[in-house]
Amino acid sequence: MAYQAGEETPEAGVYRCTNCGAEITLKAGAAFPPCECSLENWSIVRRT
């Protein structure tokens, strides 16, 4: 499942941009930021 910038993070983990591969670590409830590549689709790669 992909998440858009501004949506709430459903669970803590490492998320990867589905376009450029950039990774970010977010806590549950945090808002997804826009990606540097301007395509705002994040998917979880590892739960923390």
C-alpha positions, -999 to 999 in steps of 0.1 A, spaced: 0 0 0 13 35 -9 8 66 12 7 102 1 24 132 17 2 147 45 -14 113 53 -9 99 88 16 72 93 -3 40 104 27 25 122 63 32 131 88 21 106 111 28 77 93 40 46 106 41 10 96 64 -19 82 42 -46 96 65 -72 133 73 -62 139 49 -34 146 75 -7 140 61 28 127 79 59 120 67 95 87 78 109 68 73 142 32 62 142 8 91 138 34 114 120 25 130 87 43 117 56 65 145 42 68 153 5 97 135 -11 127 153 -26 117 138 -60 83 154 -58 64 121 -62 48 115 -29 42 78 -27 56 60 4 55 23 13 67 6 44 99 -15 41 106 -23 78 85 -20 109 102 -7 140 
